[in-house]
Amino acid sequence: MAGKQLFDDWSGRYDRWFDTPVGKAVLRYEKGLILDLLRPVRGERILDAGSGTGIFTREFLDRGADVVGLDISWAMLRRAAANNEAFSRRMVAADMASLPFADGLFDKTASVTALEFIEDEKGAVAELFRVTRPGGIVVIATLNSLSPWAVRRRENATRDRESIFNRVYFRSPAELLAAAPVPGIVRTAVHFGKEDDPAELDRIERGGQGRETGAFVAARWEKR
């Protein structure tokens, strides 16, 4: 699986980004949006597909859910286990485009910033729906093509052939919604820029509420 090489060198760098002032703000708003859409509760079986180093997996576990973290990269999973020993019993190394689970196994499925590395988004979303029970919830977040972050990342990637963003498929809110077989809802977060004053980020984010240009776009569907 090519994704192993793509992500194996990123586990430490990924976590360090969220330790920066702007990274902390990004994570706070991303977590807030995901938790509001998914609403994990005690006893639910949840799949976190593309779980990476476990940043969001931890949030679901903290709310009492029975969570399985799946990622294509063992390096990411090993770092997740090092960050939280409980992860080591809940991790699966596999491709989210071909999930190794039975139909309808999970009450809810989530995938946060993994879909942008998959060309066939409808196939990957169909897999998440397949393993979700009827009446269950699917939440997917990815990088928004309508955001100034996407514009800058594309421009920077043209000057750096090794940039990970040369492998990314940015998608708009409408494109994300269209990837699923049923109607859903979509919201965005992270309306501030990387260069903005950290003291102004909350104000800028409040001003961006309701717009489609946040860097982080998340959709929620109920499986029929």
BAMIPA-584393 format. One record per atom (N, C-alpha, C): x, y, z; residue in three letters. Coordinates in pm, whole numbers, plus 50000, padded with zeros to 5 digits. Each point is the difference from the previous one (the first is absolute). Layout:
# BAMIPA-584393
XYZALA/...
# end
This chain:
# BAMIPA-584393
500844988050000MET/499165012050000MET/500885012450000MET/499855008349897ALA/500865011749985ALA/499845009850115ALA/498825000150061GLY/499755009250110GLY/500934997950118GLY/500544987850013LYS/500944997650110LYS/501195009349989LYS/500605000749882GLN/501155008649981GLN/499625014850012GLN/498805003349954LEU/499575013950004LEU/499925005350143LEU/499524991850093PHE/499735004750135PHE/501014995650105PHE/500824990049972ASP/500874994650103ASP/500965010350058ASP/500415009749921ASP/500945010250048ASP/499305012250059ASP/498674999550010TRP/499245011850039TRP/499474999750142TRP/500154988750069SER/499334998850129SER/500455010650101SER/501315002050013GLY/500495010150093GLY/499705014149954GLY/500195002449871ARG/499755013349945ARG/498525004050015ARG/499124990249982TYR/498565002350012TYR/499655004950140TYR/500504993150101ASP/499705004050138ASP/500635013450035ASP/501215002549951ARG/500695012650033ARG/499255012049943ARG/499384998449884TRP/499225011049942TRP/498915004550095TRP/499354990750068PHE/498915003450091PHE/500505005550133PHE/501295000650020ASP/500575006350119ASP/500345014749978ASP/499935004649874THR/500265014149971THR/498775008350039THR/500145013150020PRO/498845008250038PRO/498844998949901PRO/500285001049870VAL/498914999049904VAL/499514985649990VAL/500904990450014GLY/499594986049997GLY/499064996550114GLY/500245005650118LYS/499114997650114LYS/498615005649973LYS/499945011849938ALA/498715005949967ALA/499284991849893ALA/500754995649899VAL/499424991649896VAL/499394987450061VAL/500764993450087LEU/499524987650060LEU/498765002450087LEU/499985011050072ARG/498855002950085ARG/498735001349918ARG/500075007149888TYR/498815001849918TYR/499654987349923TYR/501004992649956GLU/499724987449932GLU/499334990150095GLU/500544998650121LYS/499404991150099LYS/498565004250032LYS/499795013050018GLY/498675004750032GLY/498994996449893GLY/500395001549873LEU/499084996949891LEU/499734985049990LEU/501064991950010ILE/499834985449990ILE/499134994850114ILE/500265004450121LEU/499224995150114LEU/498555004549992LEU/499755011849946ASP/498635004849986ASP/499244991949896ASP/500684995849893LEU/499354992249895LEU/499864985250038LEU/501034994350061LEU/499984985750030LEU/499274996850131LEU/500205008550101ARG/499384998450132ARG/500194985850056ARG/501234996050022PRO/500274986750055PRO/499524998850143PRO/499434988550033VAL/499514997750136VAL/500474986350048VAL/499894998150129ARG/500484987850064ARG/499334987649939ARG/500834990149970GLY/499534987249953GLY/499844998749850GLY/500055011049926GLU/499884999149855GLU/501264993949938GLU/499814992149895ARG/501134994949923ARG/500295009949889ARG/501215005550003ILE/500385010249903ILE/501284995949928ILE/500025001649869LEU/501224998349921LEU/500575013649968LEU/501285001950031ASP/500745012149961ASP/500924995849887ASP/499595002649876ALA/500734995449882ALA/500995010649954ALA/501284996349995GLY/501055009749977GLY/500335007150129GLY/500114992350106SER/500105005650136SER/501335006650030SER/501034997349918GLY/501295006550020GLY/500584997550138GLY/500435010550066THR/500624998850132THR/498984999950114THR/498724999249967GLY/498974998150102GLY/499465012650062GLY/500205011449938ILE/499565012650059ILE/498485000250019ILE/499264995549899PHE/498544999950011PHE/499524987250066PHE/500714989149981THR/499654987450066THR/499925002150151THR/500955007450053ARG/500045002650144ARG/498745007150047ARG/499505009449920GLU/498805007350037GLU/498804990650008GLU/499914990749906PHE/498884990550001PHE/500104990450118PHE/501224995450029LEU/500214991150114LEU/499685007050132LEU/500385012650010ASP/499755007550123ASP/498515001450030ASP/499184998749897ARG/498555001050020ARG/499344986350018ARG/500834989950018GLY/499504986850034GLY/499644991049884GLY/500295004349877ALA/499694991749884ALA/501004988549989ALA/499574989349934ASP/500864988649968ASP/500545002449860ASP/501265004549991VAL/500545005349874VAL/501064990849942VAL/499934998249869VAL/501074993449923VAL/500675010749915VAL/501325001350013GLY/500775009249918GLY/500664992449886GLY/499765004549877LEU/500564993449882LEU/500845009949922LEU/501194995649960ASP/500865008549919ASP/500854991449908ASP/500385005749887ILE/500814992749903ILE/501464999150045ILE/500415008850092SER/501395001150043SER/500224994550140SER/500864990050012TRP/500344994850133TRP/500765010450081TRP/500765008749933ALA/500745010450073ALA/499035009250074ALA/498925003649932MET/498985008350065MET/499374992550118MET/499674987349979LEU/499374992150106LEU/500944997950118LEU/501284997849973ARG/500964998450110ARG/500095012750083ARG/499975011449933ARG/500055012650076ARG/498715001850080ARG/498874995949943ALA/498745000750074ALA/500074991550126ALA/500564988049989ALA/500134991250116ALA/500955005950103ALA/501075006649954ALA/500945006350092ALA/499355011850073ALA/499095006949931ASN/499305011350061ASN/498964995650101ASN/499434988149978ASN/498934995150086ASN/500014984849994ASN/500354993550109GLU/500144985450001GLU/498714992949962GLU/498865006150027ALA/498714993749969ALA/499844997849850ALA/500685008149917PHE/499874998549855PHE/500534986549952PHE/501014994750067SER/500684987949951SER/499054988249986SER/498905000050072ARG/499034989049992ARG/498865003249903ARG/500075011449935ARG/498875004649919ARG/500445004549862ARG/501134995249949MET/500545005049876MET/500024989249893MET/499755004349876VAL/500054991249884VAL/500765007149890VAL/500954993349939ALA/500735005649886ALA/499324995149872ALA/499365009149928ALA/499294996549877ALA/499695012749922ALA/499564998149878ASP/499625010949911ASP/498535003050018ASP/499645012550026MET/498605003450022MET/499164998549874MET/500654998549885ALA/499264997649876ALA/499564985449987ALA/500504991550088SER/499634985850000SER/500004995150144SER/498955003050073LEU/499964997750143LEU/499824985250034LEU/500794994950095PRO/499944985850036PRO/498954997050107PRO/498805005249982PHE/498944998350100PHE/498714995649932PHE/499154993450078ALA/498714995449950ALA/499045011749979ALA/499004997949919ASP/498985010249977ASP/499305003550131ASP/499755013050020GLY/499205004550112GLY/500594997750138GLY/501314998650008LEU/500634996750128LEU/500015011650099LEU/500065012349949PHE/500195011750087PHE/498735008550010PHE/499825006150116ASP/498915009650019ASP/500295013049926ASP/501275004050002LYS/500425012349934LYS/501384997949939LYS/500245006749888THR/501344999949941THR/500435014449977THR/501295002450019ALA/500575013349980ALA/501304998849924ALA/500295010049921SER/501295001049932SER/500385014749993SER/501155003350057VAL/500425013950010VAL/501315002049926VAL/499985008549899THR/501155003549916THR/500764987749951THR/499264990849940ALA/500594988549931ALA/499484999049857ALA/498765004449977LEU/499394998649868LEU/500775007749893LEU/500705010650038GLU/500725007949901GLU/501164992449936GLU/500374988650056PHE/501064991949942PHE/499464988349917PHE/498695000149972ILE/499364989449925ILE/499345006049877ILE/500374995049883GLU/499445005349875GLU/498524996349985GLU/499674987450029ASP/498634995249987ASP/499245002550129ASP/499545012350018GLU/499345003650125GLU/498684992850018GLU/499274997749892LYS/498714993250012LYS/500184985550045LYS/501054993549953GLY/500274986350043GLY/500334999450148GLY/500835009350048ALA/500375000250142ALA/498805003350088ALA/499185009549957VAL/498825003550078VAL/499024988350003VAL/499874992949888ALA/499134988349995ALA/500444989350100ALA/501314998550018GLU/500514990450098GLU/499605004050142GLU/500105012850031LEU/499605004650133LEU/498514997750023LEU/499205002549898PHE/498574997250012PHE/499744985150016PHE/500754991949930ARG/499784985550006ARG/500174994650141ARG/501025004750071VAL/500274994450133VAL/499225006950111VAL/499165009849963THR/499155007050097THR/498614993649999THR/499434998150116ARG/498674993850008ARG/498935009549946ARG/498874994649953PRO/498895008749961PRO/499575009050116PRO/499815012649971GLY/499685009750104GLY/501235005950066GLY/501184994849968GLY/501245005050057GLY/500475012849930GLY/501085005750053ILE/500505012949954ILE/501384998649937ILE/500195007049889VAL/501315000849934VAL/500425014649997VAL/501215002850050VAL/500565013649999VAL/501364999649932VAL/500185008349901ILE/501275000649926ILE/500445014549990ILE/501275002450030ALA/500595013349987ALA/501204999349908ALA/500195010449921THR/501125000449907THR/500445014449980THR/500945002249910LEU/500535013449973LEU/499175006849892LEU/499595012150026ASN/499065007249916ASN/500685007149884ASN/499574997049878SER/500595006249882SER/499675014949989SER/498965004550070LEU/499595014149992LEU/500755009050098LEU/500874994250080SER/500705007550104SER/501295006449948SER/500355011950052PRO/501325005749968PRO/501154990850039PRO/499804991350100TRP/501044990450036TRP/500314990949882TRP/498964995549929ALA/500204991149886ALA/500765007049889ALA/499665012549975VAL/500685007749896VAL/501495001150032VAL/500325003550123ARG/501405001650040ARG/500744986649995ARG/499344989450046ARG/500654986950001ARG/500294995149858ARG/499095002549908ARG/500254996449860ARG/501185007849944ARG/500025013050028GLU/501095008449948GLU/501354995550056GLU/500054997350129ASN/501254995750061ASN/500434986549946ASN/499054991349972ALA/500334986649951ALA/500615000449861ALA/499665010149920THR/500585001049866THR/501505002850007THR/500455005650114ARG/501425003050017ARG/500754989250077ARG/499274989950044ASP/500624989350079ASP/499434986649955ASP/500754992949918ARG/499514987449944ARG/499744989550107ARG/500655001450116GLU/499824990250108GLU/498855003550094GLU/499355011249976SER/498915004250089SER/498884989750001SER/499494996950118ILE/498894990750013ILE/498765005349930ILE/499925013149980PHE/498815005849939PHE/499964997949849PHE/501064994549943ASN/499944995549862ASN/499194987249986ASN/499684993650113ARG/499244987549999ARG/498575001950052ARG/499605012450019VAL/498725002850065VAL/498935003449895VAL/498794995150026TYR/498825003549922TYR/499125009250086TYR/500135013049979PHE/499165009550073PHE/498574999149945PHE/499015000750090ARG/498614999149957ARG/499165010850067ARG/499015004849928SER/499105010350052SER/498934993750088SER/499275008250078PRO/498884994550077PRO/499004992649913PRO/499675005449884ALA/499034993449911ALA/500544986749950ALA/501294999549967GLU/500604987549953GLU/500034989550109GLU/500255004250123LEU/499994990550111LEU/498604994350020LEU/498995008350000LEU/498634995250015LEU/499624990449888LEU/500455003049878ALA/499644991949884ALA/500674986250000ALA/500984998050089ALA/500694987250005ALA/499174989150067ALA/498935003950070ALA/499184990550075ALA/498704997049926ALA/499404988450028PRO/498774996049929PRO/498725005950057PRO/500095007650109VAL/498815006050062VAL/500285014650030VAL/498965008250017PRO/500225014150036PRO/500665001250138PRO/500755010750016GLY/500645002450129GLY/500095014850029GLY/500745003350104ILE/500265014050033ILE/501505002349999ILE/500415012349975VAL/501435003049992VAL/500285013350068VAL/501155000750066ARG/500455012250065ARG/501515001249984ARG/500515012250017THR/501445002149992THR/500515006850127THR/501294998650021ALA/500695006550113ALA/501385004249953ALA/500685007750084VAL/501355005449974VAL/499945010349887VAL/499425011550034HIS/499885011049905HIS/501145010150012HIS/500844998350099PHE/501185008750015PHE/501154994349918PHE/501055008049985GLY/501164995849924GLY/501184996650090GLY/500934992849944LYS/501194996050074LYS/500805012050047LYS/499925010849924GLU/500795012050029GLU/499295009750095GLU/498754997250035ASP/499235009350084ASP/500525000250144ASP/499765011250065ASP/500405001950140ASP/499254989950088ASP/500714991650077PRO/499324990250086PRO/498965006150092PRO/500205012550040ALA/499055006650088ALA/498695003549929ALA/500014999749867GLU/498825003749921GLU/499264988049943GLU/500504987950022LEU/499444988449931LEU/498554997250038LEU/499665001350129ASP/498634997550042ASP/499045010149936ASP/500405012449993ARG/499145010249940ARG/499824997249851ARG/501074996549933ILE/499914997149856ILE/499124987849975ILE/500144990050086GLU/499194987849983GLU/498515003050019GLU/499685008150099ARG/498605003750019ARG/499455007149877ARG/500815008449939GLY/499565007249881GLY/499814991049879GLY/500654988750000GLY/499894990849887GLY/498904989850012GLY/499304999750111GLN/498954990150020GLN/498925001349894GLN/499604988549943GLY/498984999849896GLY/500555001049860GLY/501285003149985ARG/500605000849868ARG/500524986349955ARG/500244998649871GLU/500484987349944GLU/501504999749977GLU/500725009950053THR/501415001449966THR/500964995750110THR/499504993750107GLY/500914995050102GLY/500924989249944GLY/501204999050052ALA/500974990349949ALA/499564985650024ALA/499164997950098PHE/499584986750047PHE/498514998549971PHE/499644990449915VAL/498604998049965VAL/499564986250048VAL/498864999450069ALA/499504987550056ALA/498544998149964ALA/499654987649970ALA/498624996649964ALA/499504988850091ALA/498684999950019ARG/499344989950084ARG/498824994249925ARG/499924986750001TRP/498884993149938TRP/499434989550095TRP/498724997049984GLU/499394988750069GLU/499754989049898GLU/500484988150029LYS/499814988949908LYS/498554995250005LYS/499414998649885ARG/498614995549992ARG/499934984649995ARG/
# end
